[in-house]
Amino acid sequence: MAADPRLLAKARRAMEQDATAHHKRRDLWRERLYAEEPRLRDLDTRIQRVFLDAVKKLSPGAMEEAAGQSLALQQERAALLEEMGASAGSLDEIPLCPVCNDTGYAGHELCECLMERYRTLQAAELSSLLDLQGQTFESFDADLFSERIDPKQNGSSRQNMEDIRDLCYNYCRKFDPQSHNLLFSGPPGTGKTFLSACVAGTVSDRGFSVVYDTAVRQLAQIEALQFGRGGGDVDETVERLRMCDLLIIDDLGAEFLTPFAQAALLDLVNTRLISNKKMLISTNLRSADLRARYSPALASRLEGEFLWLDFFGEDLRQRVR
């Protein structure tokens, strides 16, 4: 699982800010209690000094005596806090996350507290392009699709979409480096973007890095980097296109095709195939159209390295309108 470095850095900064705010609130609370009862500050100072003085003496007896003194002082402190209406541990330095102590790491793994922030940031970024709240597997409505048998397809669009939905749901549930690359092919308005959003949201929720955008915008970002018209943000964006766990390229075929665009697409697809990074591509083009539009090398990879899912039926946008 490869977390997006840019979003992970943002998540770390958010976690550090939350931890800092948490400790500031604790410090303010402590100062408030100190002001209310000066004896409490004196007890805390004495507790800290007990062991420091014992360490200076460098004797086992001194440490044992310090332990007894510290316990007595802590009991006195707890009783004083109780008199003030506060709990014995109300001034203890307790981290926001007891698993990682606010470091973001539990052993060698990213802690769930950090991953939760990461998932929230990634969902917000995906939501700027996709309706992740409205387009989910749970909200999929098979009744929008016709039950009429299409003789050319040997089935109905409803049954076809139910089959594709089930396949995509299982794909998300089991998503890992051994998963297929997917290619959604079919006319506009047949559910490709809806299911792309379902896949994006579900895979993202599992903590995988997901990047979604149109072929037009992705190629524009690569072109900006290639011809020096970008900056740090463009560099990061292109690196994310190449290295995220799942790259979703929407509306392949709508881009203005130039020799550079041909080469850039082939390089992007090749890079991800070599790195075993997964892709989901949606297009209005059929297989013969892709072969006619793109170079043999790119068409061969799209046909041979992707699991094709064919969409058909009425344009739902027209039907719903």
N, C-alpha and C positions, 0 to 999 in steps of 0.2 A: 504494500500500500504506500503510495507516494503522495504525501500531503503537499499541497501547493505552498511553496516556500514563502511567497508574498502574503498569502492569507494566514499562514501559520505565524509569521512574524507579527501580523496585526493581532492575532489571537493572543500571542505572548504579551504584547504591549497592553492589551485590554486586561489580561490577567494580572499583570504587574500593577496597573492603575487601580484595579479593584482591591488588591492586597494592600497597597499603600493607603487607600482610603479607609480600609478596614482597620489598619493599625493606627491611623490618625484618630479615628472615632474612639478606639480603645484608649489612646493617650489623653484625649479630651475628657473622657469619662474618669480616668484616673486622676487628672488634675482637679476635676470637680469634686471628687471624693476627698482628695488631699486638702482642698480648701475648706471643705465642710468639717473635716476631722484631722488636724495636723498630726495626731498620734499615729495615723495610718502611714504617713510618709516616713515617720521615724522608724516604725516597725519594718517597713520595706528596706530602708537603708541598713538597719541592723542585720536583717536576714542576709543581705548581700555581703556584708562585711565579715560575718561569722566564718564562712569558708575561706575567704581571702586571707584572714588572719591565721587560720589553721594551716593553710598551704605554706605560709611563710615560716612556720615553726618546723615543718618537715618531720613530723612525728606521727606514728599511727594513733597514739593516744590523743593527740590534738584533734585529729580528724574525727575520732569517735566522740570526743567531747563536743565538737562543732555540730555533729549530727544531732545530738541531744538538744543542744541549744537552739538549733534551727527548727526542730520539731516543736519545741515549746513556743518559740516566737510565732510560728505559723499557726499554731492553735489559738494563740492570743489574737493574731490578725484575723482569723476566721470568725472568732467570737465578736470582734469589733465590727467587722463587716455585717454580721448578722444583726447587731444592734442598730446599724445604719440602714437596714432594710435591703442589703445587697447580698448576693450569694458569695460563698467562700471563693469560688473560682472566677468571679466576675471581672477581676483585673489580670487574670492569667493571660499570657501571650498565646492565644489559640489561633492557628492559621485558618483561613477560609476553607482550605481543603486539607483534612487530616491525612489523606492518602499520600500526597506528594509534598506536603508542607509548603504549598504555593510555589513550588519550583517548576511545575508542569510535567515532571517526569516521575513515574512510579517504576523504580529500577531503571531498566534501559528502554522502557516503553513510554510513549506519550500518555500522560494521565488523562482520565476521562474528563476532568474539569477543563483541561485545555482543549480536548477534542470537541467538547460541547460548544465552546466559543468558536472554534474553527468551523464546525458544521453550521452554526448560526450565520457566520460571515459568508460562507459559500452559498448558503440558501438565499441570502439577501442579494448576492451578486447574480445568481441564476434567475431570481425573481424579477430582476430588472429587465430580463429578456423573455422570460416565460411565465405563464400563470401557474406557478407550482401549487398554489392553494386550490385553484379550480380544476386543474388538470391532473388528476390522480387516478390510480387504478380503481380506487373505491368509487370515484365519481363517473367512471366509464358507463355510458348508457347504450346498451346494445340495441335498444328500441329505435335509435336514430337511423339505424341501417336497415336496408330493405331485405325482406325475406324472399324476394323474387329470385328465382334461379336464373343465373346468367349462363346461357348455353356455351358461351365462349370460355367461361371460367369453370364450368362444371360445378357450380355452387352459388350460394347467395353471398352478398357482401356482408350480411350480418354474421353468418357462420365463419366467414373468412376473418372478420375482425375479432370475433371471440377467440378464434384459434391464435391469432397474432398476439392478442392481449395476454392470453395464458402463457404463450412462449416468452413474451417480454417480462412478464411478472416473475417467472421462474429464472430467467436470465439475471434479473436484478437480485433475486434472493440468493443466487449462487455465484454472483459476479466475482471473478478472480482472474489471475493472469492466464488461466487456461480457457477463459470464455471466448466465444466467437466474436468476430467483428460482424456488425449488422448493417445491412443496406435496405432501407425502405424505398420502394419504387412504386410510383403510381400517380394518377392525376391529382391536381390540386383539390383540396377539400375532402380528402378521403380518410383523414385521421392521422396522417404521418406526424405532424407537429404535436398533436395531442399526445400520442404515445411517446414521442421524443421527450416531452416534458415529464411524463410519468417515469420514464427510465432515468432521466437526469435527476429528478427529485429523490427517487428511491435509492439510487446508487450513492448519491451525495449524502443522504441520511445515514448510510452505513460507514461514512468516514472516508470514502474514496474521493480523490480530486477529480472534479468534472468541469470541463470547459465546453460551453455551448455558444455557437454563433453561426451566422450565415457564411456560406462560401465567399460571398462578395466581401464581407468585412474581414474575414480571416486572411484572404489574399491581399487586401489593402494593407493590413498590418505587416505582412511579410514583405510586401513591396516597399513600404516606408522604411523598414529596417535595411533592406537590400540597397536602396538608393540614398541612404543617409538622411532621410527626412524625419526620422524619429528621434527618440531619446531613450532615457532609462525605462520609461513605461512601455515603450514599444518593444525594447529588448526583452523585458520581463514577460510581456504578453506572448511574444513569439516562442519563448522558451516554454511557456505553459502549454501552448499548442502542441509542442513536440513531446513534452514529458508528463502531462497529466495522465491519470489512470484511465480516464474515458474522455475522448474528444468527440463531440457531436457536431457534425458539419451539416447545416440545414440548407436545403435548396441548392444542391450542387447542380450546375447547369445554367444558373441564372447569372453567373459571373461573366464579365466581358473577357473572352478567351483570347489571350495573346501568347506568343511563344514563352514569355516570362511566366504567365499564369500556368501554362502547361507544365513547365519545369518545376515551378514552386509546388504545385499540387503533387506531382510525382515525388519530389523530395520529401514533402511532408508525410505522404502515405508510406514511402519507403522507410523513412526514419522511424516511424511508429511501428511498422511491421518488424523491423530489425530489433527494436527495443522491446518488442512484445507488449506494446501499449495498445489498448483497445480503442476501436472507433465505431461510431454509429453515423452513417451517412444517409440523408434523405434526399430524394431527387424526384422530379416529375418525369424524368427520362426513363425509357425502357432500355433493356440490354443493347439492342441494335442501335439505339440513339447514342448511347455512351460510346460504343465502338466507332461510330461515325464522327463523334465530336472530339474524342480524346485520342492521344497517341496510343499505339498498340501496347506499349509498356504499361501505361496507366490503366487502360481498359482491361488488360489481362489481370492486373492486381485486383481491380474492383470486382471482376467476375470470379477470380479464383480464390481470393483470400477473405471473402465476405459471405455470410449467410444471407441470401436474398429473401426478402419478404415482400410479396406483391400485394398492393392495395388496389381495389377497384370499387366501382359503384358511383352513386350520384355525388355531386359536390354538396357537402353538408352545409357549407356556408350559404349557398343559394337556398337550400331546403329549409334551413332554420329561419333565414330572413323572410 
